[in-house]
């Protein structure tokens, strides 16, 4: 029994010594970012066991005697309060981050050269004091002990696909390639009260035709619309001319096509040039019974009633070009759309809408309520003339185009015309968004997500293995891990930029524990001293 006093007191002093070590560690790290309190608990352990005596005062025989005496000591059991959050405080460093919610930053240790290891042996931390360190040409986010912050890389459009993790970096000052325009979203209103292009138009030429007597006769040209770029021109002479020479025309009607600029592109067969119609006329009277005439249609043609909107798009060399989209009001709820780059810079080809190919003009149809019926999407290819500019195919989303009465009848009511191209630029600033996006800002005015920082969550995070007071390793006891965006947690969870999570140690609690632990150590030392004195008394009696 006396030896038990020695054993228990000794174990207790060792346990209190261990607990004091935990307390001192906590106090030492009270200002350590992301530090998690280490708490020492006490577990009862069997130190001695004695069998029951044959007889006892209250048991006259062995069968009813007490079962004996077990003497229990104590040993320390540590736990780390990982899920107990510290206070989020502001920082002056833009790369510092704090998690306002559950989970951990994922970090990866470096290899033996100090570069990212690329292994799956990831660690987890709430300590968001990240600095940037240049390794192999990239400026990586690293912890104070050199571990690399892991995240999801975005593509050149800033789109992130949750998948494999890669070290996060942001190379401020680095030039980034631009992006050739491939998509345009059109959110706008065409005014239903816009002036319409007439479907038919009549012109009279008074100088080009002389009859069989040499007298001038008026040539009437009637233009009739066939489609967006095609017209049929019918030619007619007076039925009862004053001279009495009636003309019969050969070669009428003539099919005429116009480009997006309204310039005639056909007919092209006349020796006089494009846009001239060669006619043969037989006369009923006069010395000359047949004449030929070359009529200039370019000076006698309808004009389009267009509404124009110009936007900038980018070629494959990431240079900007003006593209004009024109909308011609051809009838109630009917429009034609055309694309016009600067003529010297490029030409449009391969025009389609909802799978149908068009030469030049895309028909647009609205219902009576002003909602678009067709097309939902259109596409076209621009072949650029500049060396290295190449060609790019652009898809136009038209589902949000409407036709309501406008404040003005000659202007497109633009809400959004958004295209995805941009010029090359130099990264001059980086910010961390609340969803963990690493947003790069460039001197060309563009901003793009280059990474997204996810958080790792565990079923029982307090069961993670503590590598240090701020760094943890996954264990089987911690349960399954989930890697997701912080916003998936809901309830306002976010990544707070230019902030850190402080230590979760409360100094007043640690001082209370220190006093109690010191007292327990002192009392057990007295037990040990008393047992020693008793042992000396026994030794002196022998």
C-alpha positions in Angstrom: 0.0 0.0 0.0 2.8 2.4 0.8 4.5 1.6 -2.5 1.2 2.6 -4.1 1.4 6.0 -2.6 4.9 6.4 -4.1 3.6 5.2 -7.5 0.5 7.4 -7.6 2.2 10.5 -6.4 5.0 10.0 -8.9 2.6 9.4 -11.7 0.5 12.4 -10.7 3.6 14.7 -10.6 4.6 13.5 -14.0 1.1 14.1 -15.3 1.0 17.6 -13.8 4.4 18.2 -15.4 3.0 17.2 -18.8 -0.1 19.4 -18.3 2.1 22.3 -17.4 4.0 21.8 -20.6 0.7 22.0 -22.6 -0.3 25.2 -20.7 3.1 26.8 -21.4 2.8 25.8 -25.1 -0.6 27.4 -25.3 0.6 30.6 -23.6 3.6 30.8 -25.8 1.4 30.5 -28.9 -1.3 32.9 -27.8 -0.3 35.3 -30.7 0.3 32.5 -33.3 -2.0 32.8 -36.2 -4.3 29.8 -36.6 -2.9 28.1 -33.5 -5.2 25.5 -31.9 -5.2 25.0 -28.1 -3.8 21.8 -26.7 -5.7 20.6 -23.7 -4.4 18.0 -21.3 -7.0 15.7 -19.8 -6.5 13.1 -17.0 -7.3 9.5 -17.2 -7.5 7.1 -14.3 -5.2 4.0 -14.5 -4.8 1.0 -12.3 -1.5 1.2 -10.3 -2.0 -1.6 -7.6 -4.4 -4.4 -6.9 -4.6 -6.2 -3.5 -6.5 -9.4 -2.8 -9.2 -9.6 -0.1 -8.2 -10.7 3.4 -9.4 -14.0 4.7 -11.5 -12.4 7.4 -12.7 -8.9 7.9 -14.5 -7.2 10.6 -17.7 -7.1 8.7 -17.3 -10.5 7.0 -16.7 -13.5 9.3 -15.8 -15.8 6.5 -13.9 -15.5 3.2 -16.9 -16.1 1.1 -18.5 -12.9 2.3 -15.3 -10.9 2.5 -14.7 -7.9 0.3 -13.1 -8.5 -3.1 -10.0 -6.6 -2.4 -8.5 -3.2 -3.0 -7.6 -1.6 -6.3 -5.5 1.6 -6.2 -5.7 3.9 -9.2 -3.2 6.5 -10.5 -3.5 9.0 -13.3 -1.9 9.6 -16.7 -2.3 12.5 -19.2 -4.3 12.4 -22.4 -4.0 15.3 -24.8 -6.6 16.7 -27.2 -6.3 19.6 -29.6 -9.3 21.9 -29.9 -9.2 22.0 -33.7 -12.8 23.0 -34.4 -12.8 25.8 -31.8 -12.4 28.9 -33.9 -10.2 31.9 -33.1 -11.2 35.5 -33.8 -10.9 36.9 -37.3 -8.9 40.1 -37.3 -7.9 42.5 -40.1 -4.4 42.3 -41.7 -2.5 44.8 -43.9 -1.2 42.0 -46.2 -3.4 41.3 -49.2 -2.5 37.6 -49.4 -3.6 36.9 -45.9 -6.8 34.9 -45.6 -9.2 33.7 -42.9 -11.9 31.1 -43.2 -15.3 32.4 -41.9 -16.9 29.0 -41.6 -15.9 25.3 -41.3 -12.9 23.6 -43.0 -9.2 24.1 -43.6 -6.9 25.4 -46.2 -5.2 22.6 -48.1 -1.4 22.9 -48.2 1.3 20.7 -49.7 4.8 20.3 -48.4 7.7 21.1 -50.7 10.1 18.6 -52.2 13.7 18.4 -51.2 14.5 21.3 -53.6 11.9 23.6 -52.1 9.6 23.3 -55.1 6.0 22.1 -55.1 6.1 18.3 -54.6 3.0 17.5 -56.5 2.2 14.6 -54.2 -1.1 13.8 -52.6 0.4 14.0 -49.1 -1.6 17.1 -48.3 -1.8 18.8 -44.9 -4.5 21.1 -43.5 -4.4 24.4 -41.7 -6.5 27.4 -40.6 -3.4 29.6 -40.4 -3.9 31.9 -43.4 -0.7 34.0 -43.2 0.3 33.4 -46.8 3.3 35.0 -48.4 4.4 34.8 -52.0 7.6 32.9 -52.9 9.1 32.7 -56.4 9.9 29.1 -57.4 10.7 28.0 -60.9 9.3 31.1 -62.4 6.0 31.3 -60.5 5.1 33.3 -57.5 3.4 30.8 -55.2 1.3 31.3 -52.1 3.1 29.6 -49.2 2.6 29.3 -45.4 5.2 30.6 -43.0 6.8 27.2 -42.8 7.0 26.8 -46.6 4.0 24.7 -47.5 2.2 25.5 -50.8 -1.4 26.6 -50.8 -3.5 24.3 -53.1 -6.5 25.2 -55.2 -8.3 24.7 -58.5 -6.8 26.3 -61.6 -9.1 28.2 -63.9 -8.9 28.1 -67.7 -8.2 31.1 -69.9 -11.9 32.2 -69.6 -11.7 32.1 -65.8 -13.9 29.0 -65.6 -13.0 26.6 -62.7 -13.7 22.9 -62.8 -13.5 21.2 -59.4 -11.0 18.4 -59.7 -7.3 17.9 -59.1 -5.6 20.4 -56.9 -2.6 22.4 -57.9 -0.3 24.9 -56.1 -1.8 28.4 -56.3 0.3 31.2 -57.8 -0.2 34.8 -59.1 2.6 36.3 -61.2 2.1 40.1 -60.8 3.9 41.9 -63.6 3.6 38.9 -66.0 2.1 39.5 -69.5 -0.9 37.4 -70.3 -2.2 36.5 -73.7 -5.5 38.0 -74.7 -8.5 36.0 -76.0 -10.0 36.0 -79.5 -13.8 36.8 -79.4 -15.9 33.6 -79.7 -19.2 34.6 -78.1 -21.4 37.6 -78.0 -24.4 38.0 -75.8 -27.0 40.5 -77.0 -29.5 41.9 -74.5 -31.2 44.7 -76.3 -34.5 46.0 -77.7 -35.3 46.8 -81.4 -37.8 49.7 -81.5 -41.0 48.5 -83.1 -41.7 52.0 -84.2 -38.5 52.1 -86.4 -38.9 53.2 -90.0 -39.4 50.2 -92.4 -37.7 49.6 -95.6 -40.4 49.4 -98.3 -40.8 46.0 -99.9 -41.1 47.7 -103.3 -39.6 50.8 -104.8 -40.1 52.5 -108.2 -37.5 54.6 -110.0 -37.7 56.4 -113.4 -34.7 56.9 -115.7 -35.4 59.8 -118.1 -32.1 60.0 -119.9 -30.8 56.6 -120.8 -33.4 55.4 -123.4 -34.0 56.7 -126.9 -36.6 55.1 -129.2 -36.6 54.2 -132.9 -37.0 57.9 -133.8 -34.3 59.0 -131.5 -36.7 60.4 -129.0 -36.1 60.0 -125.2 -38.5 57.7 -123.4 -38.8 57.2 -119.6 -37.6 53.8 -118.3 -39.5 52.7 -115.2 -37.6 50.4 -112.8 -39.7 48.6 -110.2 -37.7 47.0 -107.4 -39.4 44.1 -105.5 -37.8 42.5 -102.4 -37.1 38.8 -102.6 -35.1 38.4 -99.3 -32.6 40.2 -97.2 -30.1 40.8 -100.0 -32.0 39.9 -103.2 -34.3 42.2 -105.2 -36.0 41.6 -108.6 -36.0 44.7 -110.9 -38.6 44.9 -113.6 -38.1 47.4 -116.5 -41.0 49.0 -118.3 -41.5 51.6 -121.1 -44.6 53.7 -121.8 -47.4 51.7 -123.5 -48.4 54.7 -125.6 -45.3 56.9 -126.2 -45.8 60.3 -127.9 -43.5 59.3 -130.8 -45.6 56.2 -131.5 -42.5 53.9 -131.2 -43.4 51.2 -128.7 -40.4 49.4 -127.2 -40.3 45.7 -126.2 -37.6 44.9 -123.6 -35.5 41.7 -123.6 -33.6 40.9 -120.4 -36.2 42.0 -117.8 -36.6 41.4 -114.9 -33.0 41.5 -113.5 -32.0 39.8 -110.2 -30.0 42.2 -108.0 -28.1 41.4 -104.8 -26.7 43.8 -102.3 -24.1 43.4 -99.5 -24.4 44.4 -95.9 -23.4 47.9 -96.8 -26.1 48.2 -99.4 -23.7 48.1 -102.3 -24.8 46.1 -105.4 -22.8 42.9 -105.8 -24.7 41.5 -108.9 -25.3 41.7 -111.8 -21.7 41.6 -112.9 -22.0 40.7 -116.5 -22.2 44.2 -118.0 -19.1 45.7 -119.7 -20.1 48.9 -117.9 -19.3 47.3 -114.5 -21.0 45.8 -111.5 -24.5 47.0 -110.9 -25.3 47.8 -114.6 -28.2 46.0 -116.4 -27.8 45.5 -120.2 -31.1 45.5 -122.0 -32.1 45.0 -125.6 -35.1 47.0 -126.9 -37.0 46.3 -130.1 -39.0 49.3 -131.4 -42.2 49.2 -133.3 -41.5 52.2 -135.5 -38.7 54.5 -136.6 -35.5 54.2 -138.5 -33.8 52.3 -135.7 -35.7 49.2 -134.8 -33.4 47.8 -132.1 -31.2 49.5 -129.5 -29.2 48.4 -126.5 -28.9 50.2 -123.1 -26.8 49.8 -120.1 -28.7 51.1 -117.1 -26.9 52.1 -113.9 -28.8 50.5 -111.0 -26.3 51.9 -108.5 -27.9 55.3 -108.8 -31.4 54.0 -108.8 -31.7 51.6 -105.9 -33.6 51.4 -102.6 -31.7 52.3 -99.3 -31.9 50.2 -96.2 -33.6 51.7 -93.1 -30.9 50.5 -90.7 -30.2 50.7 -87.0 -26.5 50.2 -86.3 -24.6 49.2 -83.2 -20.8 49.0 -83.2 -18.8 46.8 -80.8 -15.2 45.8 -80.4 -14.2 42.3 -81.1 -10.7 40.7 -81.0 -8.8 38.6 -83.5 -6.4 35.8 -82.9 -3.5 38.2 -82.4 -5.7 39.8 -79.7 -6.1 43.1 -81.5 -9.3 45.0 -81.4 -11.5 45.6 -84.4 -14.8 47.4 -84.8 -17.7 45.3 -85.9 -21.0 47.0 -86.8 -24.2 45.0 -86.5 -27.0 46.5 -88.5 -30.7 45.8 -88.1 -33.1 46.6 -91.0 -36.8 46.9 -90.2 -38.4 45.1 -93.2 -42.0 44.7 -91.9 -44.1 44.3 -88.8 -42.2 42.0 -86.5 -39.6 41.4 -89.3 -36.0 42.4 -89.4 -32.8 41.6 -91.2 -29.5 41.5 -89.3 -26.1 42.0 -91.0 -22.4 42.1 -89.8 -20.0 44.7 -91.1 -16.4 44.8 -90.0 -14.2 47.6 -91.3 -13.7 46.7 -95.0 -10.0 47.0 -95.0 -9.6 44.9 -91.9 -11.7 41.8 -92.6 -14.7 40.1 -94.2 -17.6 38.1 -92.9 -18.4 34.6 -94.1 -20.1 31.4 -93.1 -23.2 33.1 -91.7 -25.7 30.8 -90.0 -28.7 31.1 -87.8 -30.3 28.2 -86.0 -28.5 25.8 -88.4 -29.6 27.6 -91.6 -26.9 29.2 -93.8 -27.4 32.7 -95.1 -25.4 34.7 -97.7 -25.5 38.0 -96.0 -28.7 38.8 -94.1 -30.2 36.9 -91.2 -34.0 37.2 -90.9 -35.3 38.0 -87.4 -38.9 37.4 -86.4 -40.8 38.6 -83.3 -44.3 37.6 -82.1 -47.0 40.1 -81.4 -45.8 40.5 -77.8 -42.3 41.6 -78.8 -40.6 38.3 -78.0 -38.1 36.9 -80.4 -39.3 33.8 -82.3 -36.2 33.1 -84.5 -33.3 32.8 -84.4 -32.1 31.9 -80.9 -28.5 31.9 -82.0 -26.4 33.0 -85.0 -22.8 32.6 -85.9 -20.4 34.0 -88.4 -16.7 33.9 -89.2 -14.5 36.9 -89.7 -11.4 36.5 -91.9 -8.9 39.1 -90.9 -6.5 40.7 -93.3 -3.7 41.5 -90.9 -0.8 39.0 -90.7 -1.2 36.6 -87.8 -4.8 37.7 -87.1 -6.3 34.6 -88.6 -10.0 34.1 -88.5 -12.4 33.5 -85.7 -15.9 32.1 -85.6 -18.3 34.0 -83.3 -21.5 32.8 -81.8 -24.2 35.4 -81.1 -26.8 34.7 -78.4 -30.0 36.4 -79.4 -32.5 34.8 -77.0 -32.9 38.1 -75.0 -33.5 40.4 -78.0 -36.9 42.0 -77.9 -39.0 44.3 -80.0 -41.0 47.0 -78.1 -41.7 50.6 -78.9 -38.6 52.6 -78.2 -38.0 56.1 -76.9 -36.3 56.8 -80.3 -37.1 55.0 -83.5 -33.5 54.9 -84.8 -31.5 53.5 -82.0 -31.0 50.0 -80.5 -32.0 50.0 -76.8 -28.9 48.3 -75.4 -28.9 46.7 -72.0 -25.9 44.4 -72.5 -23.7 43.6 -75.5 -21.1 41.4 -73.9 -18.3 39.7 -75.9 -15.6 37.4 -74.4 -12.6 38.6 -76.2 -9.8 40.9 -74.8 -6.4 42.2 -75.6 -3.1 41.0 -74.1 -2.3 42.6 -70.7 0.0 42.8 -67.8 -1.2 41.6 -64.4 -1.0 44.5 -62.1 -3.1 43.5 -59.1 -4.5 40.4 -57.4 -7.5 40.1 -55.0 -9.1 37.3 -53.1 -12.9 37.1 -53.4 -15.2 35.9 -50.7 -15.8 32.7 -52.6 -12.1 31.9 -52.6 -11.5 33.1 -56.2 -8.1 34.5 -56.9 -8.9 37.4 -59.2 -6.2 38.9 -61.4 -6.6 42.4 -62.7 -4.7 43.5 -65.9 -3.7 46.8 -67.3 -6.0 46.3 -70.3 -9.0 46.7 -67.9 -9.7 43.0 -67.8 -10.2 40.9 -64.7 -10.1 37.2 -64.6 -10.2 34.4 -62.1 -7.0 32.4 -62.2 -7.6 30.1 -59.3 -10.2 29.2 -56.7 -9.2 28.2 -53.2 -11.4 25.5 -51.8 -11.7 24.3 -48.2 -11.4 20.7 -46.9 -14.0 19.6 -44.3 -14.0 16.4 -42.2 -16.7 14.4 -40.4 -14.8 14.7 -37.1 -12.1 17.4 -37.6 -11.0 17.2 -33.9 -9.6 13.7 -34.7 -7.1 15.1 -37.1 -3.5 14.4 -36.2 -1.7 17.5 -35.0 1.7 18.0 -36.8 2.0 21.2 -34.9 -0.3 23.7 -33.3 -1.3 25.0 -36.7 -0.9 22.1 -39.1 -2.8 18.8 -39.3 -2.9 15.5 -41.1 -5.9 13.4 -42.1 -6.6 10.3 -40.1 -9.1 7.5 -40.3 -10.7 8.7 -37.1 -11.4 12.1 -38.7 -13.7 10.4 -41.2 -14.3 11.3 -44.9 -13.0 14.5 -46.3 -14.9 16.8 -48.6 -13.2 19.4 -50.7 -15.6 22.2 -51.9 -16.0 25.9 -52.4 -16.6 27.8 -49.1 -19.9 29.0 -50.5 -21.3 25.5 -50.5 -21.6 25.7 -46.7 -24.2 28.5 -47.0 -25.0 30.6 -43.9 -22.7 33.4 -45.0 -19.5 31.2 -45.0 -16.7 33.0 -46.8 -13.0 33.5 -47.3 -12.1 36.8 -45.7 -9.2 38.5 -47.5 -6.6 40.7 -45.7 -7.5 39.0 -42.5 -6.2 36.1 -40.3 -7.7 33.8 -37.7 -6.0 34.4 -34.3 -5.1 31.7 -31.8 -8.1 30.2 -30.0 -6.2 30.3 -26.7 -7.9 32.2 -23.9 -5.2 33.5 -21.5 -7.4 33.8 -18.5 -8.4 30.1 -18.9 -4.7 29.1 -19.2 -3.7 31.0 -16.0 -6.5 29.3 -14.1 -5.3 25.9 -15.3 -1.8 26.8 -14.4 -2.7 27.6 -10.8 -4.7 24.4 -10.5 -2.0 22.3 -12.0 0.7 23.9 -9.9 -1.4 23.2 -6.7 -2.0 19.6 -7.8 1.8 19.1 -8.4 2.5 20.6 -4.9 0.0 18.4 -3.1 1.3 15.2 -4.8 4.8 16.1 -3.9 3.6 16.3 -0.3 2.1 12.9 -0.6 5.4 11.6 -2.0 7.3 13.2 0.9 4.9 11.8 3.5 5.2 8.3 2.1 8.9 8.6 2.2 8.8 9.6 5.8 6.5 6.7 6.6 9.0 4.4 4.8 11.8 5.7 6.9 9.8 5.0 10.1 9.3 1.4 9.0 12.9 1.1 8.1 13.9 2.4 11.6 11.7 -0.2 13.3 13.5 -3.1 11.6 
